[in-house]
Amino acid sequence: MKHKEYVRINENSDTAILFIHGILGTPNHFDKFVCEVSDSVSVYNMLLDGHGKGVRDFSKTSMKKWEAQVGALVDKLSSTHDRIYIVAHSMGTLFAIDEALENSKVFGLFLLAVPLKLFLKPKMAKNSMKVFFDKIRHDDYEALAAKECYGVEKDKNIFRYIGWIPRFFDLFRKIRQTRKVVSALNTSCFVYQSENDEMVSLRSVKYLEANPHIYLNKLKNSGHYYYDSDDFSFLMREFSKFLKYVEN
């Protein structure tokens, strides 16, 4: 599966939507969302540094590079558009919150699985092993969803994965930093947390509920990558509402 940025800039538009995937993720995560966006709005579905390549490439990247990459892209879009909206998943939501706090041209956020608290369930490890060994039944929807959202080429040399450890410590630090500032967010923000998320703890909700600018919903039968059909239908209806908000 190819993991590439998708860029569609409308030079006559004053509005742009930036999509930001999570750690080890891929722009492909947002394919169905991007298809819903009108041609009248510019779209940038980005690929974070170190993703879409090999295990060693991911080891060589860093949180600072991701932050700088996102910041530079928001600044670039801001130079040609009056309004920026951000759609993000998992770690990408942390960058989205940063940009909303720092850039006055960010007018709204649509966030999936905001990781303000983590709780790694056993099924996360099981699904990771299924993806690594490519041993997934056709009806194992959670593992299949994880595979589709995995944005780094697999490597048979397991020792190369040791280089990933600093990246996850980067993420843990970023989560702690974001918990301290999310209360200051005053941008319209629509958040969707999965009740069966195998990585993000529902304790994240208490930090989100405390902010009146955050519109929070829970997806009862979905996980970090997998969306139950009913939940996904609801999510896409919500995204349609968000797009109307964007286009007005």
Steps between C-alpha positions, in 0.01 A plus 500: 500500500634842404507770765510836327384851564194619316497870415221687323541875516222721367663835429161671515412361843548683828461173697725198542466173690815334633491128588756365750538128571634338817824331597587213263196610300430597141306763303293205373318510833306801370420381146124481559498837673694675223251372243225695676677836478372735230738604222436857612717435808875437492617169646839392636514140629854494635755226562706545817878470476632143533169346397425327172852357499699241696558421867835680507346812345249514784779458756682804357208741528387680816221693669683825426503419130128420503415820688713709264352328195140559610573858607669583171211352302236692697700819446523425127125441472435811710698712254252419221177429691302699756362201688663168590316197637677191628382139501727270699531155655685391816841670526399731218237651730774624733654702216155626401443633852841670494424674173156614617664658804776668299347599166198731486410374153412154636122525530395144589614147585352157430689255722494121527642308798668785689769328714514705819523179702621162375394152601652224286266202487620144418315506168730781385800267529305215339397713204857629461629143480232406248600795283873424534464134404216574255281237666156659490170325440268659247244564776747648753391857435703663777829347382417579137430861592833518685679361195339758271606782732860382545731734314849347537644218293555181701855378569595140575788617719320554831805668656451801274178573687702588811556839337130569537515523879604870510211588268249365747666681789466813283128424472456450874662840568280663238188353660597642840562842346165501320306408815630823654384726217178345366294705746621817323361390164232744384463379141185308406600137544308182419639188669412132455639248748455123458381316808684181396824677408793263557746786562325818610348489846150635555656700782598741222136607500523691830754743350283551193167539682644777715533730198169656381642553150532123449199310365557141613347176374576135580501222244363206698611207288821621340872476569808705421499415130186294453158667472184300546265553203243692705769711665661572165169607347451734796857629465453577132175682571686706758775568249239620250378746764858610558545561127188718494655696788824525298332612179275766658 
